[in-house]
Amino acid sequence: MTQPFTKLPTTPNPATSPASAASSKSPPPLVTFVFLLTLCILGFYTVHHPHPSDRTLSPRNPQTALETFLSSSSNYTVSSYLRALTLHPHLAGTKPSLDTIRYVQSHFEQLNFQTRTVKYKTLLSYPVHASVLAHFSNGTVVSLHLTEKGISGDALSDVVQPYHAYAPSGSVYGKVVFVNYGREEDYHALETAGVNVSGCIVIARKGSYLSRSGVIFLAQTKGALGVLLYAEGDELRGGGVERGTVMRGVGDPLSPGWAGVEGGESLDLEDNEVLKRFPKIPSLPLSFENAQIILGSLGGGMVPQFWDDPGRVNGGRVGPGPTMVNLTYQGEKKVATIQNIFAVIKGLEEPDRYVLLGNHRDAWTYGAVDPNSGTAALLDIARRYALLMRLGWSPRRTIIFCSWDAEEFGMIGSTEWVEENLVNLGAKAVAYLNVDCAVQGPGFFVGTTPQLDNLLIEVTKMVKDPESEGRTIYEQWAAPNGVVNIQRLSGVDSDFVSFVQHAGVPSVDIYYGRDFPVYHTAFDSYTWMINNADPLFQRHVAVTGVWGLLALRLADDSILPFNYLSYADQLQEHKDILSNLLDGSISLDPLTAATKKLTSAAEEIEAEAKRLREQEIRGKVAVLKMRSLNDRLMLAERGFLDIDGLQGKRWFKHLVYGPPGNYESKLSFFPGIADAISQSTKLSRRDGRALIQHEIWRVARGIERAASALKGALLT
């Protein structure tokens, strides 16, 4: 059993901690005792009696390694890791985060993995002071309590106060206007009703339409003086406040496109490239209760009818005023040291081919869900791989565990590392497997690049479902209609971004549940996890199983389990959806022809892989041919990258999956085409069609590059 190796601070006072406040109804003491006793017994058995004493593994017996990995699961062990990781907050760049760094590093070292820490100097942002004074029409003035409180009503002194990272310092005073989700259509509805937000402070509710930074930047363009942003949800009504970054883009703002290494180039804080990533107006997050105090006091016009469920939001009025608000925020942007931790299991036969498992470690508060449910799973995979190694197993390819720092500020740790290692990743990275908020609640969710679809399905057929007796994850996942829903990785919301959208590395993102109500609040605690998301840690075990098996297959299969026929099918579906959005004046023939080339190349490489597997079974292994085939399978994803990047977002290179510039876009793929469609509305018909057609050709050329990579021969 892997014990906690670094002594962490004691548990926060249960009378005042969010672990207590997260749920007003805790399990009965007897139930809790039985649960913990059961986990202890299971954990003891798993750790001390994982297998029959005479069991050994051959370095080249992948199937036995898969079975042994599954049989060594332990919900007790995962729960102990999570408990240790969440004893105190660990915001990136702060002193308390060092304890968590040492804990993760010590775990890898105790397993005898090659372990190292890579440091970067990056610009982070912290609060100094914040206040919101509400001036009501009856002459009263109320100072809103901006800190979260425990069950006793006391403020939580060890948790950073709610704030927006990279928001500018400032103090503004003005009438309040409610802008719903802060979308373009919301402002248009207000303008139609004669409401002008210029010179006002807007209050918005956070939704899935716009990112936090998107809400702030759009309000800025409308002339707002400042923004108050609140989240909805039953748990948040207990006083939780959602923190988060409002910086545009990803990575260190002082080193855009290159790594923030010690002694390296760093832009000045006043450089235009830096300033354009930060909003110019102050903003603060509010609790649901504080938002209601302001919203319920507004006058003015009625809420537009198309705003969903307006009666639940407030009294039905949008302002402006008569309530006035004085919003004051003072923050500090400072260069801090962040630390990524890596643990390496060197490959036996292909040590220069890398399978990477990544999870960020930093959290706004205690981080039981975000991100340490994933960190606990990562540590448990490492424990189980170490067991396999003691039994004689070694992977064919090198496996690297990646513990990222400063993800919450904008995927900074992973982005800096990818930028520093871009050439080697492009030449040698097999795949990146990401888990962030591993367990948020019920339901299995996954996003992948399409060549990994089939592998994912195969793996989920091997892992027991945590939510139904006698079923696998796949059976439960596909239960409604026999079809699984695999998402794509176009979002900018976790550490897969740099790998897929900048480096072109095949990737996966796995999690249970979504939209958990204590997101980025002090209520994201160990107690909330065991009371709500995963009382018996069965979902943790399931995520660990899928994540670990994916890595084992990618590290051990003699021929990489990629299927580009799935990619070609997905591209065909994307083209059909695009066709329904465009009129016949724009030709999609380039996409059709390019996808046919990819299909042909995928069929050829599948046939080649089948022949090589047959030769392997007969003992006639063509090592060089197998290596060549694997290289082509690995490198094909890079073909979808364009050196010029997306228009206006050059850092994002992937032409199939990436963020569209317009949140209203109906396309969650082909981001360059999506942007061209949005921009065409501001151009002449001729110029608009030409812009869209050019982007279609760009995507077609990317698909052809991927097909050419699969074929492996130069066009002569």
Buried (B, 14 or more C-beta within 10 A) or exposed (E): EBEBBBEBEEBBBBEBBBBBBBBEEBBEEEEEEEBEEEBEEBBEEBBEEBEEEEEEBEBBBBEBBBEBBBEBBBBBBBBBBBBBBBBBBBBBBBEBBEBBBBBBBBBBEBBEBEBEBBBBBBBBBBBEEBBBBBBBEEEEEBEBBBBBBBBEEEEBEBBBBBBBBBBBBBEBBBBBBBBBBBBBBBBEBBEEEEBEBEEBBBBBBBBEBBBBBBBBBBBBEBEBBBBBBBBBBEBBBBBBBBBBBBBBBBBBBBBBBBBBBEEEEBBEBEEEEBBEBBBEBBBBBBBBBBBBBBBEBBBBBEBBEEBEEBEEBBBBBBBBBBBBBBBBBBBEBEBBBBBBBBBBBBBBBBBEBBBBBBBBBBBBBBBBBBBBBBBBBBBBBBBBBBBBBEBBBBBBBBBBBBBBBBBBBBBBBBBBBBBBBBEEBBBBBBBBBBBBBBBBBEEBBBBBBBBBBBBBBBBBEBBBBBBEEEBBBBEBBBEEEEEBEBEBBBBBBBBBBBBBBBBBBBBBBBBBBEEBBBBBBBBBBBBBBBBBBBBBBBBBBBBBBBBBBBBBBBBBBBBBBBBBBBBBBBBBEBBEEBBEEBEEEBBBEBBBEBBBBBBBBBBBBBEBBEEBBEBBEEEEEEEEEBEBBBBBBBBBBBBBBBEEBBBEBEBBBBBBBBBBBBBEBEBBBBBBBBBBBBBBEEBEEEEBBBBBBEBBBBBBBBBBBBBBBBBBEEEE
